[in-house]
């Protein structure tokens, strides 16, 4: 069964996906319209993958803090990673990512996300290196 609904153009190396056997695998290679995960490479045209949904447990395991409201706290330093369940009842989270490391201008991204790879992309936009673990 071939992967349905995942376009290689929306992926980057290191994005986490779930193989049809249930195993999480990181994207290791992207070529034209296809991608491969793991080593040895399992190409999407011979395998089936799906996005990994975010959970509260995954967010907390990776250093995110749950907040009741997205408000500024001047006591936060370094990188602040916050999340709040989406108010509209749809699955997913609103995430505030602030890069307040010394020497950097403060950069902020607020995004609605549902899948692990979306958090990985938001962090990359801010040049924040975090190895998201599952």
C-alpha positions in Angstrom: 0.0 0.0 0.0 1.4 3.4 -1.0 1.4 6.4 1.2 -1.6 8.6 0.6 -1.9 12.3 1.4 1.8 13.0 2.1 3.5 15.1 -0.5 7.3 14.9 -0.4 7.4 18.7 -1.0 5.9 19.2 2.5 8.6 17.2 4.2 12.2 17.8 5.3 15.0 15.5 6.4 14.4 14.4 10.0 10.6 14.7 10.0 9.0 11.9 12.0 6.4 9.7 10.3 4.8 6.4 11.3 5.3 3.4 9.1 2.4 1.1 8.4 4.0 -1.4 10.8 3.5 1.2 13.6 7.2 2.1 13.9 8.1 5.8 14.0 10.7 6.6 11.3 12.5 9.8 10.4 12.6 11.0 6.8 16.2 10.2 5.6 16.0 11.1 1.9 13.9 13.2 -0.4 14.1 12.9 -4.2 11.8 14.6 -6.7 8.3 13.3 -5.8 9.3 10.5 -3.4 10.8 10.2 0.1 12.5 7.5 2.1 12.6 6.9 5.8 15.0 5.0 8.0 18.2 3.1 7.2 18.1 1.1 5.1 15.8 3.4 3.2 12.1 2.4 3.0 10.7 4.4 0.0 7.2 5.7 0.1 6.3 4.0 -3.2 6.9 0.6 -1.6 5.7 1.4 1.9 2.9 3.2 3.7 3.4 6.2 6.0 1.2 8.5 8.0 1.7 11.7 10.0 2.2 11.3 13.7 -0.5 13.2 15.7 0.7 15.4 18.6 -0.4 14.4 22.0 0.0 16.2 25.3 2.4 13.5 26.4 4.7 14.0 23.4 4.7 17.8 23.8 5.6 17.5 27.5 8.2 14.9 26.9 9.9 17.3 24.5 10.0 20.3 26.9 6.7 22.0 26.0 4.7 23.5 28.9 1.0 23.6 29.0 -0.5 27.1 29.7 -4.0 28.3 30.1 -3.4 31.4 28.1 -0.7 32.7 25.7 0.6 35.7 27.5 4.1 37.2 27.8 6.2 36.3 30.8 9.4 38.3 31.1 10.8 35.7 33.5 11.2 33.2 30.7 14.7 32.9 29.3 16.2 30.9 26.5 13.7 29.1 24.3 10.1 29.0 25.5 7.9 26.3 24.1 4.3 26.6 25.1 1.1 24.9 24.0 -2.6 25.3 24.5 -5.3 23.0 23.3 -7.2 24.6 20.4 -10.3 26.3 21.5 -12.5 25.4 18.6 -12.6 21.7 19.6 -10.7 20.5 16.6 -7.7 18.1 17.2 -4.4 19.9 17.6 -2.7 22.6 19.6 -1.8 26.3 19.4 1.9 26.6 20.0 3.9 29.6 20.9 7.6 29.4 20.2 9.8 32.2 21.4 13.6 32.4 20.8 14.9 34.6 23.6 18.5 33.3 23.6 21.1 35.9 24.5 22.4 37.7 21.4 19.3 36.9 19.3 16.5 39.2 18.5 13.3 37.9 20.0 11.5 35.8 17.4 8.0 34.5 18.0 5.8 32.0 16.1 2.3 31.2 17.0 1.0 28.2 15.0 -1.9 25.8 15.0 -0.5 22.3 14.7 -1.8 18.8 14.7 1.3 16.7 13.7 4.8 16.2 14.9 6.4 17.3 11.6 4.6 20.7 11.9 6.4 21.4 15.2 9.7 20.4 13.6 9.2 22.9 10.8 8.2 25.7 13.2 11.4 25.1 15.2 13.5 25.1 12.0 12.0 28.4 10.9 13.6 29.9 14.1 16.9 28.0 13.6 16.2 26.1 16.9 17.9 22.7 17.0 15.8 20.3 19.1 15.9 16.6 18.5 12.2 15.8 18.8 11.9 12.4 20.4 8.9 10.0 20.3 
